[in-house]
Amino acid sequence: MKLSIPQKLIPLSVIGIAAAAFSGMSYAAVNAEAATALIKTSGCLKCHAIDKDKTGSSFKKIAAKWKGKGDAEAKLVDNLTKSPKVKHKDGTEEEHKVIETKDMGEIKNVVGWILSQ
């Protein structure tokens, strides 16, 4: 049985919609107010800014770096919770500060906010 183009596209559309619905996070659902409050209390703004580099990259630059990468959320959650070594532009290294919450929902909200920049 030969399928017409519309008949072929319907299953692909359904798969695409399902993939989007069940992907790691919907950035439209980010609570920006809660994310920025947690970023401030965690001291993230000491090294990062929204649109300009400081000691650390801007949130916009981080979002651009991870755009379209399937492991973006997991990598950023690790960065915020596991205190990895980070290298600064001047060549110095230090441990990345851990975010001031253990609540994974709050952490993923911050990650979603960063990726939405």
C-alpha positions in Angstrom: 0.0 0.0 0.0 1.5 3.3 -1.0 0.9 6.2 1.4 0.3 9.8 0.3 2.6 12.6 1.6 0.0 13.8 4.1 -0.5 10.2 5.4 3.3 10.0 5.9 3.5 13.4 7.7 0.8 12.7 10.3 2.8 10.0 12.2 5.9 12.2 12.0 4.0 15.1 13.4 2.7 13.0 16.2 6.2 11.8 17.1 7.5 15.3 17.0 4.8 16.6 19.3 5.3 13.7 21.7 9.1 14.3 21.8 8.6 18.0 22.6 6.0 17.2 25.3 8.2 14.7 27.0 11.6 16.3 26.6 13.6 17.4 29.7 12.0 20.7 30.2 9.7 23.3 28.7 11.4 26.6 28.9 8.0 28.4 28.6 7.2 27.0 32.1 10.2 28.7 33.8 9.4 30.8 36.8 11.8 33.7 36.1 11.1 35.4 39.4 12.0 32.3 41.4 15.0 31.6 39.3 16.5 35.1 39.6 15.9 35.1 43.3 17.7 31.8 43.7 20.6 33.0 41.5 20.9 36.1 43.6 20.9 34.3 47.0 23.3 31.7 45.7 25.9 34.4 44.7 25.8 33.5 41.0 25.9 37.2 40.0 29.3 37.6 41.6 30.8 35.8 38.5 28.0 35.8 35.9 25.7 38.5 34.4 22.8 38.1 32.0 24.3 39.7 29.0 28.0 40.4 29.7 30.9 38.3 30.7 32.4 38.8 34.2 34.8 36.2 35.7 32.3 33.6 34.3 30.5 33.6 31.0 27.2 35.6 30.7 24.0 33.6 31.0 23.3 34.5 27.3 26.6 33.0 26.2 26.0 29.9 28.3 22.5 29.5 26.7 24.0 29.9 23.2 26.7 27.3 23.9 24.1 24.7 25.0 21.4 25.6 22.5 20.0 22.4 20.8 22.2 20.0 22.8 20.2 17.2 24.3 22.4 16.9 27.4 22.3 20.7 28.2 20.0 20.4 31.2 21.9 17.5 32.7 25.3 19.2 32.2 24.1 22.5 33.8 22.5 20.7 36.7 25.8 18.9 37.3 27.6 22.3 37.2 25.3 23.8 39.7 25.2 20.8 42.1 28.6 19.0 41.9 31.1 21.9 42.2 33.3 21.0 39.2 36.6 22.8 38.5 36.1 25.8 36.2 38.7 27.6 34.2 38.6 31.4 34.0 39.7 33.5 31.0 42.8 34.5 33.0 43.8 30.8 33.3 43.0 30.4 37.0 40.9 27.5 38.1 38.5 27.2 41.0 35.5 25.0 42.1 32.2 26.2 40.8 30.0 27.3 43.7 27.1 25.0 44.5 23.6 26.5 44.2 21.9 27.2 47.5 19.1 24.5 47.3 18.8 20.8 47.1 15.3 21.0 45.5 15.7 19.5 42.0 12.6 21.4 40.8 14.2 24.7 41.8 17.5 23.7 40.3 15.9 22.7 37.0 13.9 26.0 37.0 17.2 27.9 37.2 18.7 25.8 34.4 15.6 26.5 32.3 15.9 30.2 33.0 19.6 30.2 32.0 18.8 28.2 28.8 16.0 30.6 27.9 18.3 33.7 27.8 
